[in-house]
């Protein structure tokens, strides 16, 4: 969890699917505030682009799902600042 209480990615496991740690490690510490766009926020790191895109899309969907489930109280407005 981040300081604001919204979920962030702590670890991604996918090496059993042939995806190297160097690619997966890019997701650590990112959350719903990160767009997770391949080629911008995320680099392919030698992973086949189709695989990298599929993994990025799946992880982005997971982050959005976590935010919906756990982040209902989190808002970008309000009294607190970053």
ChimeraX attribute file (.defattr): number of C-alpha atoms within 10 A of each C-alpha:
attribute: neighborCount
match mode: 1-to-1
recipient: residues
	/A:1	11
	/A:2	12
	/A:3	8
	/A:4	12
	/A:5	11
	/A:6	19
	/A:7	20
	/A:8	20
	/A:9	19
	/A:10	13
	/A:11	13
	/A:12	14
	/A:13	11
	/A:14	13
	/A:15	12
	/A:16	7
	/A:17	8
	/A:18	9
	/A:19	18
	/A:20	15
	/A:21	13
	/A:22	14
	/A:23	20
	/A:24	22
	/A:25	15
	/A:26	18
	/A:27	21
	/A:28	12
	/A:29	14
	/A:30	19
	/A:31	23
	/A:32	20
	/A:33	12
	/A:34	13
	/A:35	13
	/A:36	20
	/A:37	13
	/A:38	16
	/A:39	12
	/A:40	9
	/A:41	12
	/A:42	18
	/A:43	19
	/A:44	19
	/A:45	16
	/A:46	11
	/A:47	15
	/A:48	10
	/A:49	14
	/A:50	10
	/A:51	14
	/A:52	21
	/A:53	18
	/A:54	12
	/A:55	17
	/A:56	21
	/A:57	15
	/A:58	12
	/A:59	18
	/A:60	20
	/A:61	13
	/A:62	15
	/A:63	22
	/A:64	17
	/A:65	13
	/A:66	18
	/A:67	19
	/A:68	14
	/A:69	11
	/A:70	13
	/A:71	16
	/A:72	10
	/A:73	10
	/A:74	13
	/A:75	11
	/A:76	9
	/A:77	7
	/A:78	7
	/A:79	6
	/A:80	8
	/A:81	7
	/A:82	5
